[in-house]
Amino acid sequence: MAFNYQPILAILLLTFSNGAFAQALAQQSPRPPAAPVQAPTPANIMIATGDIDSTEARVVSELARLVNDGSGLRVIPMVGQGSIQNIGDLLRIRTMDAAIIQYDVLSQFKKNQKIKLIENKLQYITKLFSQEVHLLSKMQFTCLADLEGRKVNFGPRESGAALTAEIIFSANNIKVQPVYLDQIESLEKLKAGEIDAAFYVGGKPSRIFQGINYKDRVHFLDIDYTDQLQQDYLPGIMTNDDYPNLVAPDETVSTVAVSSVLVMAGHKSNSEQFRRIGAFAGKLFETIPKLKTDEYHEKWKEVNLASPISGWTRFPAAQAWIDANATRIAAAEANAAKVTAAAAGQTTLSAAGQNPEQVRAMLKQFLETQGTSAPGNREELFNQFVRWYEKQSQ
């Protein structure tokens, strides 16, 4: 019997044909699209500021707009609850990269060791600007001593402003009845006569006072720059240019000011976060000249990158940038000094009747007698004085 190969040949032919067809089909079918190439995720830097109306929040927002170029770095401002809370958050919350802290709060924490060896746990990136102490009271009170036994809002409990208020009233041997309200509520109660004064710390001009004026029968009180305050504070002034609805055109309010400091947690060394903060510090320092222009808040003009903070360690990456750019920083500061000196020299008489040479001599004598021995403090004070003098001479 002859074997019929035809069925087997048909099966083999069909199998081969199907395989060849499938292979050809696979070659002709379009390949699935490749996954899109994603841009690198920006390095986020979260910075805690003061309350939403604070100068701190405003300047960090300006920094964010300038730095956030969509490529390698993104600054995220975070509204905080004051310097004391910011210190605690900085040490506890790993995702928080930096915070703005009042210098007097840092000083008190170090003196009292509220957090043991805090000077080894925090490092500063740079000193920023001064924040003026504002003491707004009923019109009937004419000096700090008049507030003896009166109700004074210190700001939220455990806030930097509350600590500053305690220090200043203690330095002047004045006992008041402290209340602890947020600033908006305190101003409403001051207008209503339910409290006698409201204490606030913030860079002038502060938006917190936009809704109040002399028609509410309130005004700022002078705060003397006493010997007890000279270690942690600077003398400050507020004029009609700062608060046209609260300070008369021919009036100057004497007060004190405290430096604000950009701080990070030193325990984050040798980490990816540490590297990101180092990149941010370099970007910040490169951006400072732009921020000092009239397009941005005038408080940026007070920043002196080389200014040290005695007793505290600068973040190593920030210090390395300062060291590498020392000549450039010195040249920039010298040029800024020439510009301000030239501007002051263009005026023949000040509001008080002195010529510029007399005013500069008065300033030199003032600096020598105020106990501001730290070079950074002396330069910060000089910058404040020159800007005030220029405004008074216009």
TIKOLVEX-597816 format. One record per residue (C-alpha): x, y, z; residue number from 1. Coordinates in steps of 0.1 Angstrom, whole numbers, plus 2048, in hexadecimal, padded with zeros to 3 digits. Layout:
N
X/Y/Z/NUM
...
END
This chain:
394
800/800/800/1
80E/821/7F6/2
811/83C/811/3
800/85D/809/4
817/87B/811/5
7FF/895/805/6
7ED/89B/826/7
80F/89F/838/8
81D/8B6/81E/9
7FD/8CB/820/10
800/8CE/846/11
825/8D7/844/12
81F/8F0/828/13
803/900/83C/14
818/902/85B/15
835/911/849/16
81E/92A/837/17
80E/935/857/18
830/93A/868/19
83D/94D/84B/20
81D/962/849/21
81F/969/86F/22
844/973/86B/23
83D/989/84E/24
81F/998/860/25
834/99F/87E/26
84E/9B0/869/27
834/9C7/858/28
820/9CF/877/29
829/9F0/888/30
83D/9ED/8A8/31
82D/9FB/8C8/32
839/A1F/8CD/33
856/A24/8E4/34
850/A33/907/35
854/A58/906/36
874/A66/914/37
86C/A78/934/38
87E/A97/940/39
892/A93/960/40
87E/A9B/97F/41
888/ABC/98E/42
89A/ABC/9AF/43
880/ACA/9C7/44
88C/AE0/9E4/45
871/AE6/9FE/46
877/B06/A13/47
862/B0F/A32/48
85A/B34/A36/49
845/B49/A4D/50
81F/B4E/A4A/51
810/B54/A29/52
811/B7B/A2C/53
836/B7B/A38/54
852/B8A/A25/55
863/B68/A27/56
847/B58/A13/57
849/B73/9F9/58
86F/B72/9F3/59
86F/B4C/9F1/60
853/B4E/9D8/61
868/B66/9C4/62
885/B4F/9C6/63
870/B32/9BA/64
864/B45/99C/65
887/B4E/992/66
897/B2C/999/67
87C/B15/98D/68
887/B13/968/69
877/AF1/962/70
898/ADE/95F/71
8AD/AD4/97D/72
89F/AE6/99B/73
87E/AF0/9AA/74
879/B04/9CA/75
859/AFD/9DD/76
850/B17/9F8/77
83E/B09/A16/78
82A/B20/A2D/79
837/B19/A50/80
82B/B23/A73/81
84A/B37/A7E/82
86E/B31/A86/83
86A/B1A/AA4/84
852/B03/A91/85
869/B04/A73/86
886/AF8/A87/87
872/ADA/A94/88
865/AD2/A71/89
888/AD5/A62/90
896/ABB/A7A/91
878/AA3/A78/92
86A/AA5/A55/93
883/A95/A3D/94
873/AA4/A1E/95
878/AC7/A2A/96
899/AD4/A1C/97
89D/AF7/A2C/98
88C/B11/A40/99
88E/B36/A48/100
896/B3C/A6D/101
899/B5C/A81/102
8BC/B5F/A8F/103
8B0/B67/AB2/104
89E/B46/AB3/105
8BD/B33/AA8/106
8D0/B46/AC3/107
8B7/B3E/ADF/108
8B6/B19/AD5/109
8DC/B18/AD7/110
8DD/B2A/AF8/111
8C2/B16/B09/112
8CA/AF5/AF7/113
8A5/AF0/AF2/114
8B0/AD7/AD8/115
8D1/AC8/AE5/116
8EF/AD2/ACF/117
8D9/AE3/AB6/118
8F8/AF5/AA8/119
903/AD2/A9B/120
8E1/AC9/A8D/121
8DB/AE8/A78/122
8F1/AF9/A5E/123
8EA/B1A/A4D/124
8EB/B20/A27/125
8EC/B46/A29/126
8E0/B63/A3D/127
8C3/B74/A2B/128
8B3/B96/A35/129
8A8/BA8/A54/130
885/BA5/A62/131
879/BC3/A75/132
867/BC2/A96/133
845/BD3/A93/134
832/BDD/AB2/135
810/BEC/AA9/136
7FD/BFB/AC6/137
7DF/C11/ACD/138
7E6/C35/AC7/139
7E3/C3D/AED/140
804/C2B/AF4/141
823/C3F/AEB/142
840/C29/AF6/143
848/C05/AFF/144
845/C0B/B24/145
820/C15/B20/146
818/BF1/B18/147
820/BE6/B3C/148
804/BCE/B46/149
7F3/BD2/B25/150
7E6/BB7/B0D/151
7FF/BB1/AF1/152
7FD/B97/AD6/153
81D/B84/AD2/154
812/B70/AB4/155
80B/B4A/AB4/156
817/B38/AD2/157
83A/B28/ACD/158
840/B3F/AAF/159
860/B52/AA7/160
84E/B73/AAC/161
842/B68/ACF/162
865/B5F/AD9/163
872/B81/ACC/164
856/B93/ADF/165
860/B82/AFF/166
884/B8C/AFA/167
87D/BB0/AF2/168
865/BB7/B0F/169
87C/BA5/B27/170
89A/BBA/B1B/171
885/BD9/B23/172
879/BCC/B44/173
854/BD0/B39/174
83A/BB6/B43/175
81C/BB3/B2D/176
7FE/B9C/B29/177
808/B87/B0B/178
7ED/B78/AF5/179
7F4/B60/AD9/180
7DF/B67/ABA/181
7E7/B64/A95/182
7F0/B86/A86/183
7D0/B8C/A72/184
7BA/B86/A91/185
7D0/B9B/AA7/186
7CD/BB9/A90/187
7A8/BB6/A90/188
7A7/BB5/AB6/189
7BF/BD2/AB8/190
7A8/BE7/AA2/191
78A/BDC/AB8/192
79D/BE6/AD7/193
79D/BC3/AE6/194
7C3/BC2/AE8/195
7DC/BDF/AED/196
7F8/BD6/AD4/197
803/BBD/ABB/198
827/BB0/AB6/199
833/BA4/A95/200
855/B9A/A86/201
858/B9D/A60/202
86C/BAE/A45/203
85E/BD1/A3C/204
848/BD9/A2C/205
832/BBC/A38/206
811/BB6/A27/207
802/BAD/A49/208
7FB/BD2/A4F/209
7EA/BDA/A2E/210
7C7/BD9/A3E/211
7CE/BF2/A5A/212
7D8/C17/A5C/213
7DA/C34/A74/214
7B4/C3A/A71/215
7B1/C1B/A86/216
7C3/C2F/AA2/217
7E2/C1A/AA2/218
806/C20/A9C/219
829/C10/A9F/220
83C/C14/ABF/221
862/C19/AC1/222
877/BFD/ACE/223
899/C07/ADC/224
8B8/BF5/AD2/225
8C3/BED/AF6/226
8E4/BDC/B00/227
8D2/BBC/B07/228
8C6/BBA/AE3/229
8E6/BC1/AD1/230
8F3/B9E/AD0/231
8D7/B8F/ABC/232
8C6/BAD/AAC/233
8CD/BCB/A95/234
8BF/BEE/A97/235
8A3/BF4/A7E/236
88D/C10/A72/237
86B/C13/A61/238
85F/C32/A4D/239
842/C3F/A39/240
851/C2E/A1B/241
84C/C0C/A2C/242
82A/C13/A3A/243
819/C32/A2C/244
7F9/C2B/A3E/245
808/C26/A60/246
828/C3D/A61/247
826/C62/A5B/248
83B/C71/A3F/249
852/C83/A58/250
853/C66/A71/251
86D/C4A/A77/252
866/C2C/A8C/253
884/C1E/A9E/254
883/BF9/AA3/255
899/BDA/AA3/256
89E/BBF/A89/257
8A8/B9B/A88/258
8BB/B89/A6C/259
8A9/B6D/A5A/260
8BE/B4E/A52/261
8BA/B33/A38/262
8C1/B12/A4B/263
8C2/AED/A43/264
8C5/ACE/A59/265
8EA/AC3/A5B/266
8E1/A9F/A62/267
8D7/A9A/A3E/268
8FB/A98/A32/269
907/A7E/A19/270
8E4/A7A/A0B/271
8D3/A82/9EA/272
8C1/A9E/9FC/273
8E2/AAC/A07/274
8EE/AAD/9E2/275
8CE/ABE/9D7/276
8D1/AD9/9F2/277
8F5/ADF/9E7/278
8E9/AE4/9C3/279
8CE/AFB/9CF/280
8E7/B10/9E4/281
8FC/B16/9C5/282
8DD/B1F/9B0/283
8D2/B37/9CC/284
8F3/B48/9CE/285
8F5/B4C/9A9/286
8D2/B5B/9A8/287
8D8/B75/9C4/288
8E4/B91/9AD/289
8C4/B8E/999/290
8AF/B8E/9B8/291
8C0/BAE/9C4/292
8B1/BC2/9A7/293
893/BD8/9AA/294
87D/BBE/99A/295
87D/BAA/9BB/296
876/BB1/9E0/297
88E/BCB/9ED/298
897/BB4/A0A/299
8AD/BA0/9F2/300
8C4/BBE/9F1/301
8CE/BB7/A15/302
8DC/B94/A0E/303
902/B92/A12/304
90D/B6F/A09/305
92E/B71/A1B/306
91F/B7C/A3C/307
927/B61/A56/308
911/B57/A74/309
927/B53/A92/310
924/B32/AA5/311
913/B20/A88/312
920/B0B/A6B/313
919/B13/A47/314
90D/AF7/A31/315
92E/AE9/A22/316
922/AEB/9FE/317
917/B10/A04/318
939/B18/A14/319
94B/B08/9F7/320
938/B1E/9DF/321
940/B3D/9F4/322
965/B34/9F5/323
967/B2D/9D0/324
955/B4E/9C7/325
964/B64/9E3/326
974/B7D/9CA/327
954/B80/9B6/328
93F/B85/9D6/329
957/BA0/9E2/330
956/BB2/9C1/331
930/BB1/9C0/332
92D/BBF/9E3/333
946/BDA/9DC/334
934/BE4/9BD/335
913/BE5/9D0/336
923/BFB/9EA/337
92F/C13/9CF/338
90C/C16/9C0/339
8FC/C1D/9E1/340
917/C36/9EB/341
914/C48/9CA/342
8EE/C49/9CE/343
8F1/C58/9F0/344
90C/C71/9E4/345
8F5/C7F/9CA/346
8E0/C90/9E6/347
8EC/CB0/9F6/348
8D6/CB0/A15/349
8C4/C95/A29/350
8A2/C9A/A3A/351
8B4/CA3/A5A/352
8C9/CBD/A49/353
8EB/CAB/A48/354
900/CA6/A29/355
90A/C83/A1E/356
92C/C85/A2D/357
91E/C8E/A4F/358
904/C72/A4C/359
920/C59/A44/360
934/C65/A61/361
916/C61/A78/362
911/C3D/A6B/363
935/C34/A71/364
932/C41/A95/365
911/C2F/A99/366
920/C0E/A8E/367
93D/C12/AA6/368
926/C18/AC4/369
90A/BFE/ABD/370
91E/BDF/AC6/371
917/BCF/AA4/372
939/BBE/AA4/373
931/BA3/A8B/374
93C/BAE/A68/375
91D/BA0/A58/376
906/BB3/A70/377
919/BD4/A6A/378
916/BD1/A44/379
8F1/BC7/A47/380
8EB/BE6/A5D/381
8FE/BFC/A44/382
8E9/BF0/A27/383
8C9/BF8/A3B/384
8D6/C1A/A44/385
8E0/C24/A21/386
8BE/C1A/A12/387
8AC/C2D/A2E/388
8C2/C4C/A28/389
8BC/C4B/A03/390
897/C4B/A08/391
898/C67/A22/392
8AD/C7C/A0A/393
896/C7A/9EC/394
END
